Amino acid sequence: MTIRVVIDGSNLCKPNEALPWKMEYLELAIRDVQSAAKAASPSRNLELKVYIDAATYYRFPNQADKDRFDELCAENKIERTPAGGPADHYILQWASDHQAVIITNDQYKEFQDRFTWIKDSGRTVSAMFDGSMRKWNFMERFAGKNTPRNLVEVLQSQPMLTTKPQNDPIGVLPKIEMIFLFFDF
């Protein structure tokens, strides 16, 4: 059983206007998401996807952050989206295909007609960086009439997914074949 989360990495490389662009902030967010997932359900695995706009690389003021960006891409810990546009579509499509929670500070207004689930409770979580504690605080967006939940509570309520994502026929076909074999007279 798996908890699935996708991070809007460009959002979390610069927590606010007062702080510079740094890979360290994203790495702290990844650490804090991993901790929240473990606290939510120690027996479930975490499938974590991190997308970053290609342009983010050029926003880092020092070479060390650029080098770390390249290292994490090479290690497949983050994915740089193609140049020429934001990572938003990739984030939303992955979240849709995998029924994942999105960590972002973006409201995705221009995508709400296509991805109607964006405003559903438990699907998007905002992030606020606490510099004094060097940690991220995550709170549910679009909680409706309910009090927003923290990330641990959101992940605890995430459905226990045991099958492959909807667009992955490898996980679905054996079940379909068994149904047809079972009813084959």
N, C-alpha and C positions, 0 to 999 in steps of 0.2 A: 504494500500500500504506500502511496506516494503523496506528498504535499508538493504542489507545483506553484512556483513563484517566478515572475519575470520582473526585472529591475530596469527602469528607465535610467541608464547609467549617466547620460549627459546631465540629467537633472541633479544627480547626487554628487557630481564632481565639483559643483559650486553651490554650496548650501544656501548662501544668501549673497546679497550685493556687497557686503563688507568683507567677505572672504575671497581669496584668490582661487582660481581653478587648480585643483590638486587631485591626483589619483588616490591619495591617502583617504580622502573623504569617501570615495566609492568603496575602497577596501574595508573601511570601518563599517559601512552600510552592509556589505556582504557578510562580514563577521556577525553583525547584529541580527540580520535576517536568519542566518544559520542558528544562532542562539535561540531566537524566537521559535523557530521550527522545532528545535529539540525540546524546548519547554512546552510547546503545544502538544507534541506527541512523540515521546522518545522512541517509540517502536516504528514510526513511519520514516521512510526515506525522504530526502529533500531533492527535488529536481529544480535547480536554479538556473535561469537563463538571464544573461545581462547583455543588453544591447546598448551601443553607444554610437551616436552620429559620427560619421567620418570627420566632420569639421571640428569636433571637440579636441582632437589631437593638436590642432593649431592654436587652441586657446590656452594651452598650458604654457606658463611663462618660463619654465626651466626645462632643460634637457632631461633631467632625472625623471620627471613625470612622463615625458614623451617616451623615454626608454621603458618605463614600467608599463605604459599603455601597450607598447609593442610586445613586451614579454607576456602580458596577460592575454593578448590576442593569440600569440603563438602557442600558449598553453591551453587554448580554448576555454579560458575562464570568462572572457568577455568576447562579444562579437561586434566588430565594426561594421556598420551598415554602409552600403555604397554611397559614394559622394553624390552631392546634388540634392539632398533632401534629408529631412529629419528621420529618426528611427521610429517615429510613432506608428507607422503602418506595420512594421515588423513586430513591434511590441504587442500591438493589438491583435494581429493575426495569430501570433504564438499563443497569447493568452486565450484567444477564442478556440483554437485547435486543441489546447491542452487543459481547458477549464482552470486556468491559473489565476492567481491573485496578482495584481500589478502594483508595484511600488513606484510611485511617481508623484510629482507635484503639478503635473499637467492635467487639465480637465478634459482634453481631447474633444472640445466642442465641435470641431469640424468633422469628427468621425462618429458622433452619437447617432446619426441616422443609420449608418451602416452597421455599427456594433452597438445594438440597442441595449445590451446587457451592461454597458459601462457604468450606468447609474444604479445597477442592482446592488443591494447590500452585500458587502463582503468581497466585491470584485476589485475595487481600487482602494489603495491605502496611501495616505500622504506621509511625507517624511520631514522631520524637523531635527536639525543638528544641534546638539547641546555641546558647545565648545569646552565648557568647564569640565564636563564629564567625559568628553571625547567619545560620545556615543550618539546614536540616532534614536529618536522616538518616532514610532509609527502609529498613526491613528486612521481608522476607517474613514473614507470619504463617502458621501451619499448614504448616510445611515437611515435616511427617511425620518420617521417620527421617533426612532429609537436613539438612545445615547450612543455616540460613536464608540466602537470597541478598539482596543489596542491590537497589534498584530498577532499576538499569541491567541487572543480570543477569536480573531478572524480565522486563523489557521485551524483552530480546534473545530470550528464549524464547517470547514471546507469538506466537501464530500470525500469519502475514502474511495479513491480511484484505483481499481485493480486492473483495469483493461488499458490497452494502448490508446493513444489519442484517436479521435474520430477519423483523421485522415491517414491513419497508419493501417493499411490492409493486412499487414503481417500479424497484428494482434487480433484482428477481427475474423479473417478468413477461416481459421481452424474451427471456430465456433459455428460459423455458417455451414461449413462442410459437414460437421457432426449433425447439425439439425437436418440437413438433406439426407444424410446417410441413415439417420434414425427413422425418417419417414419414407424411405425408399422401399417400395414393395416389390 
